[in-house]
Amino acid sequence: MMSESDTISFRSLRDGANKAIRASDLDIKTAIAQEAARRWHARAVSLRSPLDEPVAERPGRPAKPELLPPRLVKKRNLNTQQGRIALLHALAHIELNAVDLALDIVARFASEKVPLTFFDGWMQVAYEEAKHFNLIRARLRALGADYGDLPAHDGLWQAAHDTRNDLNARLAVVPLILEARGLDVTPPLQAKMVQTGDTESAAILDIIYNDEKKHVAVGAKWFRFLCHRQRKNPEETFKKLVRANFRGQLKAPFNDVARAEAGLTPSFYRNLTSTNAS
């Protein structure tokens, strides 16, 4: 009997990543992402092919959710089930974008002069982000909801577009700002879920939190690698790139311990908290 993985076809890792990014069916997107990671880690597929198509400028998405500016997406009270559904929906949207962001760094920078282990790390990230999305979506369904039921904001992919021509900037903005933010906000959200009795959702947040530490570590490792190769100071380079490429502000409080475990020490980000980089 043919398995699902046997029906997924791509000619290279870059091709597989790009096909996953383009997929608007989210079951197909996550399946391709995870199969591409498996084949790459088994060295069963090449990094790139001359026949690969250009990298997608925007990821494939289903008709819903409706995408709104961040300021128009309502916040809910976690003491109600509808509030917890709204939070899980927002987290599902973040994880879905994280799948595409990890895939994009592989597809877009496949010709960059970096060790193959660079792509090992990012395909592991893509695999785990797909796992996170599927876990949250299954939890939403258990609560009588689904991804797409509520509006979501359209600001996350902007980070990929803004840093599409600069790998250093991509690493600074996506793993070292956006992913690191997850280390700050997830523990209190998890505690709130436990307090409300939603231990199933809290357990999913625990999985995500522990994986995200590894994801930030992948970003920190390769950011430092590029800076050292270019004979640049990592901390000063980070600050310059944030000011030039990040539109928001870094928000305290920070989970300094988890950030440091991932290789992101306070000297990177502490004096950026009041800096508007736009």
Salt bridges, closest charged atoms under 4 A:
ASP15 OD1 - ARG11 NH1 3.62
ASP15 OD2 - LYS19 NZ 3.58
ASP27 OD1 - ARG137 NH1 3.89
GLU35 OE1 - ARG38 NE 3.05
GLU35 OE2 - ARG39 NE 2.78
ASP52 OD2 - ARG14 NE 2.78
GLU53 OE1 - ARG22 NE 3.99
GLU57 OE2 - ARG108 NH1 3.92
GLU95 OE1 - HIS132 ND1 3.11
ASP100 OD1 - LYS29 NZ 2.99
ASP100 OD2 - ARG61 NH1 2.69
ASP104 OD2 - ARG108 NE 3.04
ASP104 OD2 - ARG170 NH1 2.67
ASP120 OD1 - ARG43 NH2 2.96
GLU128 OE2 - LYS214 NZ 3.31
GLU128 OE1 - HIS215 NE2 2.65
GLU129 OE1 - HIS132 ND1 3.20
GLU129 OE2 - HIS215 ND1 3.13
ASP146 OD1 - ARG137 NE 2.91
ASP146 OD2 - ARG141 NE 3.42
ASP154 OD1 - ARG58 NH2 3.15
ASP162 OD2 - ARG247 NE 3.09
GLU179 OE1 - HIS215 ND1 3.67
ASP184 OD2 - ARG181 NH1 3.78
ASP184 OD2 - ARG259 NH2 2.74
ASP198 OD2 - ARG84 NE 3.60
ASP198 OD1 - ARG139 NH2 2.84
GLU200 OE1 - ARG139 NH2 3.66
ASP211 OD2 - LYS131 NZ 2.83
ASP211 OD2 - HIS132 NE2 2.78
ASP211 OD1 - LYS214 NZ 3.16
GLU212 OE2 - HIS132 ND1 3.76
GLU212 OE1 - HIS215 ND1 3.17
GLU236 OE2 - LYS239 NZ 3.62
ASP256 OD2 - ARG270 NH2 2.41
GLU261 OE1 - LYS213 NZ 3.36
